[in-house]
Amino acid sequence: MRRPMRFATVLPVVAALLAATACSSTPPAAENKTLKIVYQKSDSFTALDTVMQDAKKEFEAANSSVTVNLEPIQANDDDYGTKLALAQRSPDTAPDVFYEDTFKVRSDVDAGYLLKLDSYLEKWDDWSRFNEAAKAAGRADDGGIYAVPLGTDTRAIWYNKAVLQKAGIAVPWQPKTWEDILSTARAIKASDPSVIPFNMYAGKGTGEGTVMQSFYELLYGTDSTLYDEKEKKWVVGSQGFTDSLAFLKTLYDEKLAVSPAEALDANVWKKVFGEWFPQGKLAATVEGSYTPSFWQKGGAYEWAGYEQEMGVAMFPTRNGQEPGGVSMSGGWTLAVGAKSKNAELAFKFLTTALNKKNALAFDVNNSQIAVRTDVASESSYLSANPFVKDVSELVKVTHYRPATADYPRISTAVQVATESVITGKQSPEDAAAEYDATVRKLVGDGKVLER
């Protein structure tokens, strides 16, 4: 016999059904999402932090359910790369958007850190305003784009006009050969032994600065290269490599550069920009097109009148052979993390940070060479500093680092070779031979080309 249902049982069931019905007719509250943005910041590099702060305000105003957490890493270039790599190892610490050096794009794609952006870029109208050559900075071995450039740069000789003139050197100064550099440096030393005649970085302390602002300027001015792009192989047995080390040895042996101890200091560049140039204690150095950013108003080492005091020259090929000069270009990008749980929002933030307004601000404040064509034509960009035209013209003689997964380790091997030579540990020939052996060990005999 069926028992009658009691009201005590029916009422809770009905109430639950009514509650469920009511909930289903009300749209759920928007889920609050968080984006983690990681980038580099230092006492002398704040331009990107300013852009990110502005992008955060702009993005959050347009996306009320999203919180942007800015997590700048206080570090130099090499330490930043190390800390970023550590953060990438876990989904819990990996960033949604991050600042990425161009030479690490391919190795980090191989490591699984970067999200492929092609499908997102196809829908972003501004992508058509980026210089076609600059787009390649974020391209990986599979042909896909994994990062978007912030700007690019070139390298040149920066010199103090008054110091050169005191030594009887006419300005504007443009050396035609390596020997012209040495002759000028010797004349400056003879004129005033307290002045550093010609600084070129060397050793592991200054990391990529050693290769980009020093060794490659020499190597690519010979008949040699670091890597054969056509054969996809690393060059060993190169006379140009040995000769480049020999030039550095001459600079340091004759005390025409900084002392070896100073060269091995990772912060020697701070003295270059903050003390030696403004105080007239340094005649010349090889540095990036971003150099004025340190001295202009708001820079880390403001120097009123630097525009009149300083000059810029192209670094010459060894014997003045065509194309007559050498430069190196690199630059930084923004990328979306492969582990991001909000990839579409992350890409949207990236486009905000790199829109015309923010890109213009970054290029002006950091003395970058613009990669957006609409920024490159802006009057405020063209008048940002008196050297924009000169350093931009160096693009026609510039070279780029081999953006392969092997490159970071090869770069370290080059830095080791320069350090061995300037400290007297090895001769240029022995340091070059050890470099060759290291390359063979790192990549295997099948990926080297003896030349």
N, C-alpha and C positions, 0 to 999 in steps of 0.2 A: 504494500500500500504506500503511495507516494506521499511524502510529508509536505505540508503546505510551507511555501517560502515565507520567511519572516521579513518584516519591513527593515529590521536592523541590517539584514544582508543586502537587500535591494538598494537602499538609499546610498551607501558608499559606492556601489557599482555605477549607479546613475550619475552621481556627482563626478566620478572619475571620467566618465564618458563625456559629460558636458564640458569639463575642464579641458579635455583633449581637443574637443571640437573648437572651443574658444581659442586655444593656442594655435591651432592650424590656420585660423583665419587672420592671425596677426603676424606680420612679417617679423622675422627674427632680427634682433639688434645687430648692427654691423660689427663684425669681429675686428677688434683692434689688432693691427699687425705692426711688427717692428722690423726695421732694416738696420743692419750693422754696417757702417762705413769705415773702412780702415785706410789710412794714408799716412804719409810722412810729414813730420813737422820738426823744425829745429829753430834755434835762436836766430839763424840766418836765413831760414826758409819758412816763411809764413804765408806766402801768396796763395798756396793751395788751401790752407786752413781758412783763409778769408773767403775763398770761393765756396768751400764746403759749408761754411756758416750761412752764407747767403742762399745757397741751394737748399739747405735744410728748411729755412724759413719759407722759401718759395714753394717747396714741395709739400710741406705740412699744411700750408694755407690752402693748397689745391686738393689735398687728400687728407681730410679730417680724421679718418680712421687709421692713419699710419703715423707711427712715431719713428723718427730718424735718429739713431744713436751714432754720433760721431766719435770715433775712437782713434785719434791721431797717435802715432808711434813716434816718440821723441828719440831720434837716432840718425846717424849718418847713413849714406846709401847702403853700404854693405850690411850694417847691423839691422837696418830696416828690412832688407831682404831676408835675413836670417829669422827675424821675429815674425815676419809675415808667413814664412814657410812653416814655422812651428804652429801658427794659428790655423793653417790650412789642413792640418793633420786630422782634426776632429770636426764633425758637423756642429758640435756645440760651440766651437770657437771660430769656425771659418766665417769670414765676412761675406756679406751679400754683394757689396761693391768695394773694390780696392784699387789702389794706385800701383801700377805695374810697370817696371822698367822694360823697354822694348827688347833688350837682349835676353830677357828671361821668358818672353812670351812662349816660345816653342818648347822650352824645357818644362815650363809649368803646364802647358797643354798636355804634354806627354805624361806628366805626373797626375793629371786629372783635376787640376785646380780651377780651370777656366771654362766657362760656359760658351758654347758656340753661338754667335750672335746673328748669323746670316738672316734667319727668318724674322728677327726683330728689326734689323737694319732695313730690310725691304719695305717696312711700313713707316720708317722715320724719314720724313721729307728732308730734314737737314743733312742727311748723309750725302746727298748730292752736292752739298756745298763744301765738302772736304776735298782737299787736294788729292788727286788720284795716287800720286807717289807716296803720300803720307799714309794712305789707307793700308799700304803694305806692311806698315809697322806692326799691325795686329794680326797679320796672316800667319797661319801655321802650315805645317808640311802637307796637310790634306787640302789646302787651298781655301779653307774657311777663315772667317774673321772672328777673332776671339777677344779683341780689345780695340778701343777707340782712342786715337791720339789726342793728347792735350796740346801739344806743340812740338816743335823740333828745335834743333840747335846746330851750330857749326863751331869750329875751333879756329882761333887766330892767335897771332902774337899781339899782346897788349903791352904798350911801352909808355914810360914816363918821358914826355918830350924834354922837360928841363934837364933831366939827368943825362939824356943822350947829347943834348946841345952843349952841356958843360964839358963833355968829353970830346967835343969837336965833331959830333955826328950830325949831319944835316937831317932835318925833318921836313916833310914826312919821310919816314924811313921804310924802305922795302928791300930786304935782303933778297938776292937772286939765287944764292946757293947756300949750302951748309957752311962753307968756308967764310962767306960773308957774315954769318951769325957769329962764328968764332972770332973773326977779326974785330967786329964791333965790340964783342964781350971783352976781348983783351984790351982794347983801347979804353973802355970804361974802367976796367980794373986798374989800369996804369994811371988813369986820371984821378981816381978816388978809391983806394983799396977797401974803404968801409962800405962801399955799395955792392950789392949782389948784382952782377951783370946780366945773367940770363938764367932764369929758373926753369927747369923742366922736371916734373915729378918722376920719382922712381921708387921702387920697392912696394911691398905689400900694404904698407900703412895707408897709402892714398888710394888703394883699390883700383877701381875703374878709371880714376883720375890719372893713374900712372900710364895706362894704355891709351886712353882716349886723348889726353892732353899732352902726351909725350911720345911713347914708343911708336904708336901707329902713325903719327905725323912724320916720323922718320922712315919707317918701313915702307909706307905707301908712296914715298918719294924716291924709292929705288925701283929696280926692275922686279921686285919681289912682292908677294902678297902673303897674307896669313893663311888664306883659304882659297882654293880654286873652285869658284862657283859652278863652272861648267862640268868639271870632273867630280864635284862634290867630295873633295878630299882636302886634308890639311897638308900644307906645304912644309917640308923639312929639308935640311941641307942647304938652306938659303944663304947666299953670300950677303944679301941685303939685310937679313936678320942679324948676322954678325957685325956688319958695318954700322947698323943702327945702335947696337950695344957699344961699339967702339966710340961712337960720337958721344954717348952719355958718359963713358969713361973719361973722355977728354974734358968734358965740362966739369966733372967732379974732381978729377985729378988736378986740374989747373985752378981749382977753387973759383970757377966762374959761375957756379950754381950755389945753392945752399949747401950746408955741410951734410954729410951722410946721416948724422944723427937727427938733424932737422928734417931731412927728407923722409925718414922712417916714422916721423910723428904724424899720426892720422889727421891732426888738426893744423898742419903746417899751412894749409890754404887760408886759414883764418888770419894768420900773420901776413900772408900775401895781400889780402884785401883790406884787412883792418889796420895794419901797421906799416908794412914796408912800402907799399905804393904811396899812400897819403903822406908819409913822412919822408919821401924821397930816398929811401934806402934800397929800393929795387928798381933796376932799369927796365927789365922786360920779363915776361913769362908767357907761356902758352896756356890759354884758357878758353872757356866757352863763350858763345855769343851772349850768354846770360849775365856776363860780368857786370854790366852797368846796374843790374838790379841790386847789387850790394851797396852801391854808392848813392843811388838816387834817393830822393826824399822818401822816407819811410823804410828804407833799406836797413840791413843790419849794421852797416858801417857808413852812415851818411857822410858824404864828402862834398861839400859845397865847392863847385868849380872843377869837378873832375872832368867835365866835358871839354874844358880848355887844356887841362893838364895832360890828359891821356891821348894816345894815338893807337891805331890798329893797323896791322899788316898781315898779309897772307904768308903762311909758312911755306918756304920754297922747297922745290924738289932738290935732290942731292946736288946735281950739277946744272940746275936751271933748265933741264929738259922739259919738254911738253908734258902736261899742260901748264907747267910753270909753278904750280903751287899745289898744296895738299890741305884738305880739311877732313874732319871726321864729324859725323852726325849721329845723334842718338835721339833721346827724348823719352818721354813717359806717356803712359796711357791710363785709361780707366777700364776695368774689366768687371764682369759679373761672376761671382763664385759659382762653380759647378754644383756646390752643395746647398745653394740658396733654396729655401722653401717658398720664396716669393720672387721667382725669377722675373716675372713680368713687371712687378713693381720695382724691382732692383734696376732693371733696364730703364724704366721710366725715370728713376732718380738720376741715372747716368746721363740721360738726355737733358735733364734739367741742369746738371752741373756743367754740361758742355754746350749749352745753348749759346747763341751769339753774345749775349750780354756777359755771361760768366767767362766765356772763352776770351773775349776781348780784355776783361779785367785781369785774367791770369797772364795772358801774353804781355800785356803792358807792365804789370807789376813784377813779373819774373823775367822780363826781357827775353821772351821766347820768340822764335820765328813762327808766325801764324800758319796753321794748317787748314783753317777755314778760309775760303776765298773771300767771303764777305767781311771777315775780320781784317784780312790782309789789305783791303782797300779803304779801311776806315782812317780818317785823318788823325784821330787820336792815337792810333797804332803807329802810323808813319812818323809822327812827331814825338813819339815816346822818349827817344834818346837819339843823339846825333850819329850813332853808329849803326842804326838799323839797316840802312842801305848797304854799307860795307860788309857786314856780317851775313846779310841775306844773299849777296852776290857770290859768296863762297860756296853756296849750294852747287854751283856748276863744277867745282873741283872736289866735291866731297865724296867720302866713302862711308859705308856702314859696316858695323861689326857683323860677322856671320851669325845670323840668328838661328843657330842650331842648338839642339839639346846638349851637345858636347861643349859649346862655347864657354860657359862659366868656368869649367875646369881648365880649359886651354888658357883663358885669361889669367887665371892664377899662376899657371906655369910661366907665362910671360913676365908677370910681376916678380916672380922668384928670380928669373934670369937677370932682370935689371938690378935687383937688390944685391945679388951676388957680385955683379960688376962694380957698382958704385962703392961698395964696402971693401973691395979688394979681395974678396973671397975667391973669385974666379976670374980668369981672363975672358974677354968676349968670346973667343973660340971655344973655351971649355964650357962656358955658360950656354952657348948656342947648342953645343953637342948634348948637354944634359937636357935642354929643352926638347930637342929632337927625340931623345930616348923616352922622355916623359910622355910626349904626344903619342908615340908608338904604343906605349904601355896603356894609355888612357883609351885610345880608339881602335887599336889593332892595326897591323901592317896593311890590311886591305883598305883602310881609310886614309892612308897617307900618300903623298906624291913627292918624290925627291926631285929637287930642282936646283 
